[in-house]
Amino acid sequence: MLGTLERALSGVAALCVIGLCVVITGTVLSRGLLGWSIPDDVIIVRELMIGAIILPLAYVTSSRSHIAVEVLYNHLGRRTQLCLMAFGTSFGFVTLLPLLYAAWNELLYAVEAETYFFGDLELPEWPGKLAFFVGLFVFIFRLSLLMASDLRTAWNGEGSADNAKEL
């Protein structure tokens, strides 16, 4: 179930990237050929970037595909590696909780106050804030599963720290 949601969010992120390409190409061509640009193109690009970056984080995390520095890590014992993985997922989880709280507050404010961007189209702010919150929530949920698995594995000192991929 969670894997399906993560893949769906990654698909939405891919659509955001396609949207970015369309808006940027359209703006460049319309400015160069016609002398005008797409209204609020900077705002649209900024909001699409949120989806393109945040939405696939849970999927990347589930496959442990983040950038890692393994120069020293590979020379450590397996028990130490397991403890470092448990520390990393725990630290990431705890560090991101205040960001999730702030994202929730920002989303509520944008919805309740009906905030919008000042521009020609007067686009509402809530869709970008919703995408950020949902992407971050799913990411933190996945991180919590990995953290539980990593802590259990480090405590037992056996198995692989990659068991959480199956969750």
C-alpha positions in Angstrom: 0.0 0.0 0.0 2.7 2.5 1.0 4.8 1.4 -2.0 1.9 2.2 -4.3 1.5 5.6 -2.7 5.2 6.3 -3.1 5.2 5.3 -6.7 2.1 7.5 -7.3 3.8 10.5 -5.7 6.8 9.8 -7.9 4.6 9.8 -10.9 3.1 13.2 -9.9 6.6 14.4 -9.4 7.4 13.3 -13.0 4.4 15.2 -14.2 5.7 18.3 -12.3 9.0 17.9 -14.2 7.2 17.7 -17.5 5.1 20.8 -16.5 8.4 22.6 -15.7 9.7 21.8 -19.1 6.6 22.9 -20.8 6.3 26.2 -18.9 10.0 27.1 -19.2 10.1 26.2 -22.9 6.9 28.1 -23.5 8.2 31.1 -21.8 11.5 31.1 -23.6 9.9 30.6 -27.0 7.1 33.2 -26.4 9.6 35.8 -25.2 12.0 35.2 -28.0 9.5 34.9 -30.8 6.4 36.9 -29.7 7.8 39.3 -27.2 5.6 38.2 -24.3 5.8 35.6 -21.6 3.5 33.2 -19.8 1.8 35.1 -16.9 3.1 34.2 -13.5 5.6 31.8 -15.0 8.1 32.2 -12.2 5.4 31.4 -9.6 4.3 28.3 -11.6 7.8 27.1 -11.9 8.5 27.6 -8.2 5.4 25.7 -7.2 6.1 22.8 -9.7 9.6 22.6 -8.3 8.1 21.8 -4.8 6.3 18.8 -6.3 9.3 17.7 -8.3 11.6 17.7 -5.3 9.5 16.7 -2.3 7.0 14.2 -3.7 9.6 11.4 -4.6 11.5 11.6 -1.3 9.7 8.7 0.3 10.3 6.5 -2.8 14.0 7.3 -2.8 14.2 6.7 0.9 12.4 3.3 0.7 15.1 2.1 -1.7 17.9 3.8 0.4 19.0 5.7 -2.8 20.1 8.8 -1.1 23.7 10.0 -1.7 26.0 8.4 0.8 29.7 8.8 1.6 31.0 5.3 2.0 34.8 5.9 2.1 35.0 5.3 5.8 31.7 3.4 6.3 32.8 0.4 4.2 35.8 -0.1 6.4 33.8 -0.3 9.6 32.4 -3.5 11.2 28.9 -4.7 10.4 27.6 -3.9 13.9 29.0 -0.3 13.7 27.4 0.1 10.2 24.1 -1.0 11.6 24.3 1.4 14.5 25.3 4.3 12.1 22.3 3.5 9.9 20.0 3.4 13.0 21.4 6.7 14.1 21.0 8.3 10.7 17.4 7.3 10.3 16.6 8.3 13.8 18.3 11.7 13.5 16.6 12.4 10.2 13.2 11.5 11.7 13.6 13.7 14.7 15.0 16.5 12.7 12.2 16.5 10.2 9.3 16.5 12.7 9.4 20.3 13.4 9.4 20.9 9.6 6.3 18.7 9.2 4.6 20.7 12.0 5.5 24.0 10.3 4.3 22.7 6.9 1.0 21.7 8.5 0.6 25.2 10.1 1.5 26.9 6.8 -1.0 24.7 4.9 -3.8 25.5 7.4 -3.0 29.2 7.2 -3.1 29.2 3.4 -6.4 27.4 3.4 -8.1 29.4 6.1 -6.8 32.8 5.0 -7.3 31.9 1.3 -3.8 33.3 0.5 -2.8 33.8 -3.1 0.3 34.9 -5.0 0.3 38.5 -6.2 0.5 38.2 -10.0 -1.6 38.3 -13.1 -3.4 35.1 -12.4 -3.7 35.4 -8.6 -2.9 31.7 -8.1 -3.8 30.2 -4.7 -0.9 29.2 -2.4 -2.5 26.1 -0.9 -1.8 23.6 -3.7 2.0 24.0 -3.4 1.7 23.9 0.4 -0.4 20.8 0.2 2.1 19.0 -2.1 4.9 19.9 0.3 3.0 18.6 3.3 1.9 15.4 1.7 5.3 14.7 0.3 7.0 15.4 3.6 4.4 13.4 5.6 4.8 10.3 3.4 8.6 10.8 3.5 8.6 11.0 7.4 6.3 8.0 7.6 8.6 5.9 5.5 11.5 7.2 7.5 9.8 6.1 10.7 9.4 2.5 9.3 13.1 2.5 8.3 14.0 3.9 11.7 12.1 1.1 13.6 13.7 -1.5 11.3 17.2 -0.1 11.7 16.9 0.2 15.5 15.6 -3.4 15.7 18.4 -4.6 13.5 21.1 -2.7 15.3 19.8 -3.9 18.6 19.8 -7.5 17.5 23.0 -7.1 15.6 21.9 -9.5 12.9 20.3 -9.4 9.5 20.4 -6.6 7.1 19.5 -3.0 7.6 17.6 -3.1 4.3 14.6 -5.1 5.7 12.5 -2.0 5.8 12.3 -2.0 2.0 9.8 -4.7 2.2 7.4 -2.8 4.5 
